[in-house]
Amino acid sequence: MEKYPVNGKYPINDFKTGESWRLFKIMGEFVEGIDSLHDIGPAVSIFGSARTDCDHPYYKKAENLAAVFAKNGYSVITGGGGGIMEAANKGAATENADSIGLNITLPFEQKPNPYATTQIEFKYFFVRKVMFLKYAQAYIILPGGFGTLDELFETITLIQTQRIRKFPIILVGTEYWEGLIQWVKDKLLKENMISKKDLNLFHLLDDPDEIVKVVVDFNQEPII
């Protein structure tokens, strides 16, 4: 049988068997996520550190905030792990709302928390991120590390570049976030890396009722 050279000119011929099967795995994750979440109704995605202890004030704040959202008819979506994710799932479950955990398979194995009434396991970060975005009426960002910052800045970028619809992004915890926001103003804004209007893409709030009101009011506005 004649063999055809594979030199990058013919992309289909360059596909390796393992790579092509990976596409089906990715599609499978999309299908599972959409099938599991398409009926959940209004929801907010809540982010924050997996390292936060259950006695920490941030844990209590996340639990309380999720409960307030649940009382106002919102489901809660988290990354499904411990810390603030666990707290948010717990707050939603306590109020009998849909409490959803989008868990990610990691080398050090993130353990799913017991308060997510719906658990979906993902291998690919980008598929998981689509699920967070697709079903959220708002992003609620509590104190966290690199993963939380990744969700925050990627979402701001997607809204800024009009890749996704605008929705509320709310940073919770003034004391924690104010240094970062001041740096954004002092460096990014002053050096013309962003526009002044970009500062309106997020809110910095602490009061749970005020946070929920921002989300409710935004989603009652007509879509232009």
Backbone bond lengths (Angstrom), bond angles and torsions (degrees), N, CA, C in turn:
res aa  C-N    CA-C-N  psi(-1)  N-CA   C-N-CA  omega(-1)  CA-C   N-CA-C  phi
1 M - - - 1.476 - - 1.528 109.22 -
2 E 1.327 114.49 133.44 1.464 118.91 -179.07 1.525 110.13 -72.02
3 K 1.303 116.47 136.55 1.461 121.58 178.45 1.511 109.37 -103.29
4 Y 1.341 115.86 135.48 1.457 121.14 179.20 1.517 109.01 -95.65
5 P 1.315 117.41 137.19 1.471 119.66 -179.09 1.526 111.22 -66.43
6 V 1.294 115.40 141.20 1.467 121.31 177.37 1.518 106.68 -112.30
7 N 1.334 116.24 107.38 1.461 119.04 -174.25 1.530 112.62 -132.75
8 G 1.326 116.98 17.21 1.461 120.33 179.52 1.509 113.16 93.94
9 K 1.344 117.46 -12.04 1.461 119.98 -179.07 1.519 111.37 -73.60
10 Y 1.336 115.69 -31.54 1.462 121.11 -178.05 1.532 108.98 -115.56
11 P 1.320 117.63 92.91 1.470 121.20 -172.22 1.518 113.70 -55.53
12 I 1.347 117.58 -37.95 1.462 118.83 -177.96 1.518 110.44 -64.37
13 N 1.321 116.90 -39.38 1.460 120.29 178.20 1.521 112.26 -67.61
14 D 1.324 116.43 -23.02 1.464 119.98 -178.92 1.519 113.22 -80.91
15 F 1.351 116.26 -12.30 1.451 118.41 179.87 1.520 110.29 -64.80
16 K 1.297 115.84 127.01 1.454 120.69 173.91 1.527 108.71 -85.14
17 T 1.311 116.28 153.85 1.465 119.89 -177.42 1.521 111.25 -56.88
18 G 1.308 116.74 -44.74 1.456 120.07 -179.49 1.512 112.86 -61.77
19 E 1.330 116.10 -38.73 1.461 120.33 -179.69 1.520 111.30 -68.27
20 S 1.318 117.09 -40.40 1.463 119.51 -178.82 1.525 111.26 -66.78
21 W 1.325 117.99 -38.19 1.457 120.20 177.21 1.525 111.18 -66.97
22 R 1.321 116.64 -29.91 1.458 119.88 178.03 1.523 110.96 -61.63
23 L 1.335 117.31 -33.23 1.461 120.36 177.59 1.524 111.17 -59.94
24 F 1.326 117.28 -39.09 1.463 120.67 178.82 1.530 111.05 -68.12
25 K 1.324 116.83 -35.50 1.461 120.01 176.65 1.526 110.67 -64.32
26 I 1.333 115.97 -41.85 1.465 120.75 178.52 1.530 110.20 -63.55
27 M 1.326 116.90 -46.14 1.459 120.39 177.86 1.527 111.11 -60.66
28 G 1.340 115.45 -38.07 1.460 119.70 178.63 1.516 112.09 -61.63
29 E 1.329 117.34 -39.33 1.464 120.39 178.40 1.529 111.03 -66.62
30 F 1.326 116.43 -40.12 1.462 119.38 176.26 1.528 110.48 -61.34
31 V 1.308 117.17 -46.41 1.467 121.40 -178.14 1.520 110.66 -61.88
32 E 1.334 117.49 -45.94 1.459 120.46 -179.57 1.532 111.14 -62.26
33 G 1.334 116.02 -43.59 1.462 119.42 -179.64 1.514 112.37 -63.23
34 I 1.319 117.09 -46.14 1.467 121.17 -178.60 1.522 110.96 -66.94
35 D 1.328 117.40 -42.60 1.463 120.61 178.90 1.525 111.69 -62.23
36 S 1.329 116.08 -36.15 1.467 120.46 -176.39 1.519 112.89 -78.24
37 L 1.337 117.56 -27.38 1.463 120.11 -169.73 1.523 115.42 -112.11
38 H 1.320 118.74 -7.88 1.469 118.56 -168.88 1.522 113.79 -66.83
39 D 1.327 119.04 -15.15 1.471 121.15 -178.85 1.527 113.48 -106.43
40 I 1.319 119.61 13.02 1.468 118.79 -170.03 1.526 113.88 -77.57
41 G 1.323 119.45 -19.15 1.460 120.33 -178.17 1.514 112.18 77.90
42 P 1.337 117.03 -161.48 1.476 120.19 -177.66 1.530 111.02 -58.43
43 A 1.324 115.67 135.49 1.470 119.63 -177.84 1.517 109.82 -150.08
44 V 1.317 115.16 156.38 1.463 121.26 172.17 1.518 108.09 -123.49
45 S 1.330 115.99 144.30 1.456 121.57 174.38 1.524 108.37 -97.44
46 I 1.327 116.10 126.86 1.458 121.99 -177.36 1.523 109.39 -114.98
47 F 1.341 115.82 127.55 1.459 122.08 -176.30 1.526 110.34 -119.57
48 G 1.314 116.06 154.94 1.449 121.45 176.60 1.523 109.89 168.63
49 S 1.296 116.10 176.27 1.447 122.35 -172.13 1.526 113.00 -66.53
50 A 1.341 115.18 138.16 1.471 120.83 172.35 1.527 111.39 -77.63
51 R 1.336 117.10 -9.76 1.464 121.06 -173.69 1.520 113.24 -94.70
52 T 1.316 117.57 1.35 1.459 121.17 -175.73 1.519 110.93 -78.02
53 D 1.333 116.65 123.78 1.455 122.55 -178.38 1.530 110.84 -71.02
54 C 1.318 116.28 153.00 1.474 120.75 -176.29 1.527 112.91 -66.08
55 D 1.318 118.08 -16.03 1.471 120.87 177.70 1.528 112.53 -92.82
56 H 1.331 116.44 -3.02 1.465 120.12 -176.48 1.536 110.36 -77.05
57 P 1.341 117.50 144.36 1.467 120.08 177.96 1.531 114.00 -56.59
58 Y 1.348 117.31 -32.82 1.468 119.48 178.36 1.531 111.13 -64.93
59 Y 1.334 116.16 -37.05 1.467 120.54 177.20 1.527 109.56 -62.07
60 K 1.319 116.19 -47.83 1.462 120.73 -179.69 1.530 111.21 -62.37
61 K 1.339 115.91 -39.67 1.454 120.33 179.62 1.525 110.72 -63.45
62 A 1.337 116.56 -43.19 1.467 120.45 -179.91 1.521 111.23 -65.05
63 E 1.318 116.31 -42.52 1.466 120.62 179.45 1.526 111.15 -62.04
64 N 1.323 115.74 -45.75 1.458 120.59 -179.81 1.528 111.48 -65.34
65 L 1.320 116.82 -43.82 1.459 120.98 -178.46 1.523 110.86 -63.28
66 A 1.324 117.15 -43.15 1.463 120.57 178.59 1.530 110.83 -62.43
67 A 1.326 116.26 -38.09 1.463 119.93 178.52 1.527 111.20 -64.70
68 V 1.330 116.58 -39.66 1.469 120.09 178.00 1.520 110.76 -64.89
69 F 1.326 117.43 -41.87 1.462 120.04 175.79 1.523 110.53 -60.92
70 A 1.331 116.50 -43.27 1.464 120.72 -179.13 1.531 110.92 -61.18
71 K 1.329 116.34 -41.35 1.472 120.11 178.62 1.520 112.22 -63.92
72 N 1.334 115.82 -23.32 1.464 120.67 179.34 1.531 112.71 -96.47
73 G 1.319 116.46 14.93 1.454 120.64 172.50 1.513 116.67 90.18
74 Y 1.324 117.23 14.93 1.459 120.89 -178.71 1.534 111.20 -103.49
75 S 1.316 115.61 138.58 1.457 121.02 166.39 1.524 108.16 -79.40
76 V 1.327 115.75 160.61 1.461 120.94 -178.71 1.528 109.32 -121.64
77 I 1.327 115.37 129.31 1.457 122.37 177.98 1.520 108.47 -114.55
78 T 1.325 116.70 131.03 1.465 120.72 175.63 1.522 108.94 -132.93
79 G 1.331 115.02 -178.95 1.452 120.69 176.30 1.514 113.77 -78.27
80 G 1.336 117.04 0.13 1.451 121.72 171.25 1.515 116.71 81.61
81 G 1.331 117.45 -3.58 1.460 120.58 -177.35 1.509 113.19 -93.25
82 G 1.343 115.00 -153.52 1.452 120.31 -177.54 1.509 112.80 -89.58
83 G 1.338 115.12 -165.07 1.463 120.44 176.90 1.511 113.13 63.52
84 I 1.318 115.73 -132.98 1.461 121.29 -178.15 1.523 111.58 -64.35
85 M 1.333 117.13 -32.29 1.465 119.37 175.95 1.525 110.60 -61.86
86 E 1.318 115.88 -45.72 1.460 120.57 177.48 1.525 111.20 -60.90
87 A 1.332 115.95 -43.98 1.457 120.57 -178.75 1.529 111.38 -60.21
88 A 1.333 116.59 -43.47 1.459 120.31 -179.32 1.529 111.29 -66.93
89 N 1.328 117.08 -43.22 1.465 119.76 175.99 1.527 111.32 -61.48
90 K 1.322 116.23 -38.59 1.468 121.21 179.28 1.530 110.70 -64.33
91 G 1.326 116.53 -45.26 1.464 119.82 -179.88 1.514 112.37 -61.59
92 A 1.328 116.69 -40.40 1.465 120.65 178.99 1.517 111.09 -68.59
93 A 1.338 116.55 -44.34 1.463 120.68 -178.52 1.522 111.85 -64.08
94 T 1.322 116.36 -35.08 1.462 120.88 178.89 1.519 111.07 -60.28
95 E 1.330 116.99 -32.61 1.465 121.87 -179.81 1.530 112.05 -97.28
96 N 1.335 115.65 14.85 1.471 122.08 176.30 1.526 113.49 61.09
97 A 1.316 116.69 28.88 1.460 120.95 174.50 1.525 108.97 -92.11
98 D 1.337 116.30 163.84 1.456 119.55 173.21 1.525 108.69 -62.21
99 S 1.313 115.99 125.87 1.463 122.66 -177.64 1.522 106.98 -121.51
100 I 1.322 116.31 105.70 1.461 121.58 -166.38 1.518 110.47 -112.30
101 G 1.315 116.57 132.20 1.453 122.09 177.38 1.515 111.02 -118.66
102 L 1.322 116.00 118.90 1.464 121.43 177.87 1.519 107.72 -99.88
103 N 1.300 115.92 86.70 1.459 121.23 -172.70 1.526 110.97 -78.75
104 I 1.322 115.98 151.29 1.460 121.72 179.92 1.527 109.23 -120.40
105 T 1.324 116.41 135.63 1.452 121.48 176.40 1.519 109.35 -79.35
106 L 1.322 116.66 118.51 1.461 122.71 -177.29 1.533 109.97 -123.19
107 P 1.345 116.44 158.53 1.469 119.06 178.72 1.523 113.00 -56.97
108 F 1.354 116.30 -33.83 1.458 119.42 179.55 1.523 111.74 -97.72
109 E 1.341 116.13 12.99 1.460 124.61 168.54 1.521 114.07 56.68
110 Q 1.306 116.07 91.15 1.451 121.16 172.87 1.521 108.43 -69.07
111 K 1.309 117.24 125.68 1.458 121.80 -178.69 1.520 110.26 -87.50
112 P 1.336 119.08 124.58 1.459 120.86 178.31 1.522 110.97 -61.42
113 N 1.323 116.66 140.83 1.462 119.38 177.64 1.537 109.89 -82.18
114 P 1.338 117.95 158.11 1.466 120.91 -173.95 1.530 114.73 -82.71
115 Y 1.337 118.04 0.34 1.461 120.24 -173.67 1.531 114.09 -99.65
116 A 1.320 116.46 -5.72 1.464 119.75 177.50 1.523 108.45 -82.27
117 T 1.324 116.53 115.86 1.459 120.36 -178.84 1.525 111.59 -75.43
118 T 1.338 116.56 -20.35 1.464 122.32 172.64 1.513 108.16 -125.61
119 Q 1.317 116.38 120.13 1.472 121.27 179.50 1.524 108.69 -116.49
120 I 1.335 116.18 128.51 1.455 121.54 175.16 1.522 107.61 -124.83
121 E 1.308 116.25 131.96 1.461 121.60 -176.64 1.530 109.93 -99.88
122 F 1.324 116.73 131.11 1.460 122.19 179.10 1.526 110.48 -121.78
123 K 1.298 114.67 146.71 1.452 121.34 173.06 1.524 110.67 -101.18
124 Y 1.341 115.82 -31.73 1.460 121.44 -173.88 1.531 110.20 -104.99
125 F 1.328 116.10 123.70 1.456 121.17 -178.92 1.526 111.61 -59.17
126 F 1.339 117.31 -41.18 1.462 118.59 -172.93 1.524 111.76 -69.11
127 V 1.342 118.18 -31.61 1.468 120.28 175.90 1.528 109.25 -67.45
128 R 1.315 116.15 -44.70 1.467 121.92 178.22 1.527 110.78 -58.99
129 K 1.331 116.97 -40.82 1.461 120.06 -179.74 1.529 111.50 -64.22
130 V 1.329 116.38 -37.43 1.468 119.62 177.36 1.521 110.18 -61.29
131 M 1.315 117.76 -39.87 1.468 120.81 179.92 1.532 111.39 -65.71
132 F 1.333 116.25 -41.15 1.468 119.36 175.94 1.529 110.73 -57.17
133 L 1.326 115.99 -44.09 1.462 121.37 -175.68 1.520 112.70 -74.97
134 K 1.302 116.61 -44.28 1.463 121.53 -171.50 1.519 112.25 -61.60
135 Y 1.334 116.78 -35.72 1.459 119.61 -171.89 1.525 113.66 -108.58
136 A 1.316 118.55 9.85 1.465 121.39 -177.09 1.523 111.78 -102.65
137 Q 1.323 115.14 135.95 1.458 121.33 169.97 1.529 111.16 -90.83
138 A 1.317 116.30 -8.77 1.470 120.92 177.91 1.521 108.65 -165.66
139 Y 1.342 115.54 155.61 1.457 123.09 171.34 1.524 108.08 -109.41
140 I 1.313 116.10 124.22 1.460 121.82 179.30 1.529 107.21 -111.28
141 I 1.321 116.52 114.45 1.459 122.02 -171.67 1.525 109.87 -109.09
142 L 1.317 116.45 104.29 1.458 121.34 174.56 1.526 109.51 -91.77
143 P 1.342 117.84 171.30 1.459 119.64 -177.62 1.532 113.24 -54.04
144 G 1.328 114.98 133.44 1.451 120.46 -179.56 1.513 111.11 -163.14
145 G 1.324 115.70 -174.79 1.453 121.49 -176.50 1.514 113.19 -105.12
146 F 1.325 116.58 -141.39 1.463 121.36 -174.17 1.531 112.24 -61.15
147 G 1.330 117.04 -40.44 1.457 119.24 -179.35 1.514 111.92 -63.48
148 T 1.329 116.28 -41.12 1.466 121.31 178.27 1.524 110.44 -66.05
149 L 1.331 116.73 -43.03 1.465 120.57 177.67 1.528 111.23 -63.59
150 D 1.318 116.87 -36.37 1.454 121.02 177.80 1.526 110.52 -60.47
151 E 1.332 116.84 -47.96 1.470 120.50 178.92 1.527 110.67 -62.15
152 L 1.331 116.62 -42.49 1.456 121.51 -178.91 1.525 111.73 -60.62
153 F 1.328 116.92 -56.49 1.462 119.80 -172.27 1.529 112.35 -74.49
154 E 1.321 117.70 -32.32 1.459 117.87 176.64 1.528 110.84 -65.52
155 T 1.324 116.20 -40.61 1.463 119.05 -179.41 1.522 111.78 -68.69
156 I 1.327 117.23 -41.40 1.462 120.04 175.57 1.532 109.71 -58.62
157 T 1.332 116.92 -42.66 1.467 120.94 179.82 1.524 111.53 -63.29
158 L 1.325 117.11 -41.72 1.472 120.71 -179.74 1.528 111.44 -65.04
159 I 1.324 116.53 -37.69 1.470 119.51 176.53 1.522 110.42 -71.60
160 Q 1.325 116.55 -44.33 1.460 121.61 -179.77 1.530 111.44 -57.27
161 T 1.318 116.65 -39.88 1.473 121.88 -177.54 1.527 112.52 -92.71
162 Q 1.355 115.79 6.80 1.468 122.43 176.79 1.522 112.57 59.81
163 R 1.321 115.67 35.57 1.467 120.49 172.76 1.520 110.81 -82.78
164 I 1.345 116.53 -26.90 1.462 122.10 175.99 1.522 108.21 -133.43
165 R 1.335 115.35 164.48 1.459 120.99 178.25 1.535 109.98 -66.72
166 K 1.300 116.07 154.16 1.457 119.98 176.37 1.524 109.73 -75.97
167 F 1.315 116.16 138.02 1.464 121.70 171.42 1.524 107.84 -150.62
168 P 1.337 118.48 165.29 1.462 120.03 -176.09 1.531 113.01 -64.51
169 I 1.308 115.45 131.62 1.464 122.82 168.75 1.527 105.64 -115.21
170 I 1.321 116.28 116.70 1.461 119.88 -172.27 1.530 109.67 -121.16
171 L 1.328 114.76 118.76 1.460 121.36 174.46 1.520 107.99 -86.50
172 V 1.322 116.37 121.65 1.460 121.91 -176.88 1.524 108.98 -106.06
173 G 1.324 115.31 123.10 1.467 120.16 -179.15 1.519 110.84 113.78
174 T 1.322 115.93 79.34 1.462 121.16 -175.07 1.519 112.08 -55.88
175 E 1.327 116.28 -45.72 1.466 120.03 -176.55 1.529 110.97 -61.67
176 Y 1.332 117.10 -36.48 1.457 121.08 -177.66 1.524 111.57 -73.57
177 W 1.324 117.28 -41.88 1.467 121.46 -170.05 1.522 114.93 -95.56
178 E 1.337 118.45 -16.28 1.455 119.02 -170.57 1.530 113.25 -62.85
179 G 1.345 118.30 -31.41 1.461 120.72 177.33 1.517 111.64 -65.35
180 L 1.326 116.34 -41.07 1.459 120.74 178.11 1.528 110.88 -65.38
181 I 1.321 116.45 -43.13 1.462 120.23 -179.50 1.524 110.53 -65.35
182 Q 1.336 116.63 -38.45 1.460 119.44 178.42 1.522 110.53 -65.68
183 W 1.335 116.89 -38.48 1.473 120.72 176.39 1.524 110.77 -62.65
184 V 1.321 117.02 -41.57 1.471 120.79 177.23 1.523 110.40 -58.38
185 K 1.324 116.31 -41.95 1.463 120.41 179.68 1.528 111.51 -71.16
186 D 1.326 115.93 -43.66 1.467 120.00 -175.19 1.527 112.99 -72.74
187 K 1.311 117.05 -32.84 1.466 120.69 -175.62 1.529 112.05 -106.19
188 L 1.300 117.04 -62.50 1.474 119.60 -174.22 1.520 111.94 -63.53
189 L 1.332 116.23 -46.83 1.464 119.40 -177.63 1.524 111.54 -71.60
190 K 1.328 117.34 -48.17 1.464 120.57 -176.52 1.523 112.63 -64.48
191 E 1.330 116.70 -29.68 1.457 120.25 -179.86 1.534 112.06 -97.58
192 N 1.352 114.72 15.77 1.476 121.61 174.81 1.524 113.88 59.58
193 M 1.326 116.21 32.10 1.460 120.29 174.07 1.523 111.52 -81.53
194 I 1.349 115.90 -22.90 1.458 122.42 174.30 1.520 108.16 -136.18
195 S 1.329 115.80 168.10 1.459 121.25 175.84 1.524 110.03 -95.21
196 K 1.308 116.56 156.39 1.464 120.41 -179.65 1.517 111.35 -58.65
197 K 1.342 116.63 -35.80 1.470 120.07 -179.16 1.527 111.80 -65.86
198 D 1.329 117.76 -21.22 1.460 120.32 179.19 1.526 112.08 -66.00
199 L 1.330 116.74 -22.55 1.461 120.28 177.46 1.523 111.25 -68.31
200 N 1.329 117.08 -14.99 1.465 121.08 178.13 1.524 112.37 -85.85
201 L 1.322 117.40 0.97 1.462 120.56 -178.44 1.530 112.51 -79.88
202 F 1.336 116.87 -7.48 1.463 119.84 179.22 1.518 110.06 -145.97
203 H 1.333 115.15 161.82 1.462 123.07 178.00 1.523 108.89 -120.07
204 L 1.309 116.23 153.51 1.463 122.78 173.96 1.523 107.37 -121.20
205 L 1.349 116.52 107.49 1.456 121.60 -172.11 1.522 111.00 -138.59
206 D 1.335 115.57 161.58 1.460 120.94 178.22 1.526 113.28 -126.60
207 D 1.315 117.57 -37.10 1.459 121.27 -173.41 1.532 110.99 -74.26
208 P 1.347 118.49 123.69 1.466 121.16 -177.33 1.524 113.82 -57.41
209 D 1.329 116.77 -42.63 1.464 119.17 -179.06 1.527 111.61 -65.50
210 E 1.322 116.29 -37.96 1.460 120.24 178.03 1.530 110.70 -67.43
211 I 1.322 116.46 -39.40 1.464 120.97 178.88 1.523 110.48 -61.89
212 V 1.327 116.24 -48.45 1.473 120.45 179.78 1.528 110.31 -63.11
213 K 1.335 117.41 -38.98 1.458 120.62 179.88 1.530 111.74 -61.49
214 V 1.341 116.79 -40.92 1.464 120.09 177.88 1.525 110.53 -58.94
215 V 1.323 116.05 -43.09 1.464 120.73 -178.66 1.524 110.98 -68.92
216 V 1.326 116.41 -46.92 1.476 120.50 -179.25 1.520 110.43 -61.70
217 D 1.334 116.89 -47.24 1.464 120.47 -178.65 1.520 111.53 -62.52
218 F 1.318 116.94 -41.23 1.466 119.97 -179.66 1.516 110.61 -62.52
219 N 1.306 117.70 -43.19 1.456 120.97 -175.71 1.520 113.34 -78.74
220 Q 1.334 116.50 -6.05 1.460 120.12 172.86 1.512 112.57 -93.27
221 E 1.332 115.92 -10.37 1.458 120.07 177.99 1.521 110.04 -73.44
222 P 1.347 117.65 142.58 1.470 119.64 177.85 1.508 111.19 -65.58
223 I 1.329 116.65 141.61 1.463 121.97 177.25 1.515 109.40 -77.91
224 I 1.330 116.07 125.33 1.466 121.21 -178.82 1.515 109.52 -91.49
